[in-house]
Amino acid sequence: MLFSLNSIPIISLLLSLCVGLFGQIKKIPQQTVIQTSVPKEQLSTVYTSLGAIGTGIFGVGSLIMGLVADFLGIRIVFVISGLLLAIISTIAHKNKQLFVRNIMEQKN
């Protein structure tokens, strides 16, 4: 959201750096949850499926956001992206006990 409302290039660069940094930090617990909740024999299938689904969603999302950018402008695309990220973050935060429970069940 800050990126979409900003017009100062150096701040945009710093915000972009933060997005990349925090995106990488986010992947660590995601990978941990996948690896601890899926049997080892099925990990390759799960990662392949996640890759295929992610690629498909990325393609469709890029098409939709490209159309939105053409009609409404690029700032609206970043606002929509920020809102969607906030919604997903809220859902994940409210359901964080599901992730802890899955990890604890695997240890037992």
C-alpha atoms as one frame of an Amber mdcrd trajectory, in Angstrom:
protein
   0.000   0.000   0.000   2.823   2.419   0.854   4.472   1.665  -2.471   1.334
   2.593  -4.404   0.909   5.897  -2.592   4.572   6.920  -2.812   6.112   9.098
  -5.524   9.664   9.440  -4.126  12.020   7.085  -6.033  14.444   6.303  -3.173
  11.572   5.406  -0.840  10.088   3.215  -3.580  13.437   1.449  -3.888  13.663
   0.866  -0.131  10.079  -0.411  -0.005  10.833  -2.766  -2.882  13.897  -4.034
  -1.010  11.743  -4.665   2.067   9.166  -6.583   0.037  11.874  -8.889  -1.299
  13.511  -9.338   2.106  10.291 -10.071   3.961   9.096 -12.309   1.134  12.163
 -14.490   1.622  11.707 -14.522   5.413   8.062 -15.579   4.890   9.121 -18.596
   2.842  11.055 -20.204   5.720   8.004 -21.041   7.887   5.983 -21.928   4.783
   8.547 -24.522   3.753   8.737 -25.806   7.332   4.970 -26.326   7.504   4.954
 -28.182   4.177   7.903 -30.381   5.096   6.526 -31.258   8.534   2.956 -31.938
   7.455   3.563 -34.049   4.337   5.090 -37.552   4.352   8.559 -37.657   2.744
   7.340 -39.939  -0.036   4.799 -37.326  -1.154   6.973 -34.203  -0.913   7.990
 -34.217  -4.575   4.347 -34.554  -5.653   3.273 -31.752  -3.320   6.022 -29.384
  -4.511   5.288 -30.199  -8.153   1.582 -29.562  -7.608   2.240 -26.310  -5.761
   4.527 -25.173  -8.589   1.933 -25.952 -11.256  -0.860 -24.265  -9.319   1.342
 -21.242  -8.578   2.319 -20.874 -12.231  -1.310 -21.041 -13.349  -2.484 -18.553
 -10.761   0.401 -16.222 -11.631  -0.569 -16.296 -15.320  -4.249 -15.613 -14.685
  -3.436 -12.973 -12.064  -1.013 -11.218 -14.418  -3.646 -11.125 -17.126  -6.300
  -9.728 -14.789  -3.968  -7.169 -13.203  -2.742  -6.133 -16.655  -6.322  -5.391
 -17.667  -6.956  -3.515 -14.409  -3.761  -1.488 -14.949  -4.865  -0.592 -18.494
  -8.298   0.553 -17.396  -7.702   2.003 -13.915  -3.955   2.684 -13.662  -1.007
   1.020 -12.029  -1.528   2.628  -8.623  -4.882   0.851  -8.322  -3.146  -2.461
  -9.047  -0.758  -1.873  -6.132  -3.642  -0.830  -3.862  -5.577  -3.999  -4.773
  -2.448  -6.081  -4.206  -1.909  -4.487  -0.798  -5.522  -5.083   0.196  -5.371
  -8.726  -0.877  -2.127  -9.204   1.049  -3.704  -7.633   4.151  -6.718  -9.955
   3.879  -4.546 -13.067   3.499  -2.310 -11.958   6.369  -5.345 -11.481   8.608
  -6.716 -14.921   7.718  -3.331 -16.566   8.354  -2.903 -14.726  11.653  -6.375
 -15.693  12.876  -5.727 -19.348  11.960  -2.121 -19.616  13.129  -3.096 -22.308
  15.641  -3.719 -24.667  12.702  -0.073 -24.445  11.695   1.207 -24.998  15.233
  -1.122 -27.960  15.729   0.092 -29.662  12.526   3.740 -29.307  13.556   3.063
 -30.568  17.092   1.095 -33.577  15.769   4.041 -34.582  13.555   6.440 -34.607
  16.530   4.235 -37.014  18.493
